[in-house]
Amino acid sequence: MQVAIVGAGIGGLTAAIALTRRHVRVRVLEQAPELSAAGASLAVDPNASRLFEEFGLFTQLRAVAVEPEAAEYVRWHDGRVLLRTPLGATAQEQFGAPALDFLRSDLQRVLVEALPEGALTLGAQVTSVRQDATGVDVLLADGGRLRADVVIAADGLHSQIRQQLVPDSAPVFSGTVVYRGLVRRDEARGIQPEAVHRYWVGPHRHSVVYWISAGNLMAVNTAVRDPDAARDSGTDRAGPAEVIAFHEGWESGLLERFRRCRSIHRGPVFVTTPLAQWAFGRVALLGDAAHAMQPFEAQGAAQAIEDAYVLAECLGSVSGDKVTAALRRYEDLRIERATEVQQASSRAAEVFYLPDGVAQRERDADYLTVHQRQPGGRRRWIWEYDVRKVVAGHLGP
């Protein structure tokens, strides 16, 4: 079986690796002429990091990641800790896997290096797909054509393939703009605890700072609710002054983190409306193409990794004439879970953004006692989910 994967993001690359493990031939088509060394930070929590062990990549990925010892949620104006969730060894014990923080390009590089030789084609812009009873033609912008048994659309938020298959699925603006900055370790002395993933929650704003790239960089991210900022879905450069202006009265330590960012990228957050269908004959959606979500549960990459594992388990056990049934099975096993996390990410935004008042005080009181009621913290239900067990329960060992 030949599977063409459109897009060399985290989901597409992981799917290629997972399929290769199941002895499926893969071809990854990426429209960019080269993979950029730039990129945002991202978290891979235990529900997804445990799958790296399955793929034989855990050692390589851990070497470029940071494993935080704790996540702290603090008050916006004074930094008072509302909730501290132990991670590190505690997460390993509770969930069987660690939480890991990455520079996206570090993670992408390790995944590319794990691909079979010749599997990745750069500069291949896919415009559409056409399928028949025996396979799928992938049409390229340069007039080229590729034939495959299956096509996986891992081409992200603005997926051309999704919009071909579901014409009314254009992304919608979430109301949030995210600013992402990086600070080198030698310029970040004294302002960020080691191995702590720290969140500031406040009125219409939410910031998170943590170490990435084997501890050599500090990621400084902030989300601002700004309905007027949906100029486009691209990413623009911004300066610390612009971000600081949105945070008047916020804790001075957070503002100092903004000041130390040499460059900051601004990007409106677009999402997709939950879809009723991911599999369309011999074509299926994966990752952001299927379920682009807000970043407030830190699950965008993790859900794509879960998708990749299930896809490979479904496709790797069938012959060419049964691929449509296998893709429907993949959809059945993934769509409810991913949609639930996607919707939870939107709800989390409302909780983080609360202005000071009765609802905010109730939230803070809840944070102070959450570990008494729910060991493992507010994301336990996401992290304890083991997609391997779900697959085994439906497909067998």
Protein Blocks (a to p, Z undefined) as FASTA:
>chain_A
ZZddehjdfklmmmmmmmmmnopacddddfbfbdcfbdcdddddfklmmmmmmnopmmmm
mmmmccdfbdcdddfklopafbdcdehjlmmmmnopacddddfklmmmmmmmmpcehkac
ghiacfbdcddfkbccdddfkopacddfbdcdfebjklmklmmmmmmlcccdehiacddd
dddfklmgoiacghiacddddehiacddddeehhlaccdddddddfklmmblcdcdddfk
lmmmmmghiafklmmmmmmpmbdcddddddddddfbfbghjaccehjllmpccfklopmm
mmmmmmmmmmmmmmmmccfklmmmmmmmmmmmmmmmmmmmmmmmmmmmmmmmpccdjklm
mmmmmmmmmmmmmghijmlmmmmpcfklmmmmmnoZZ
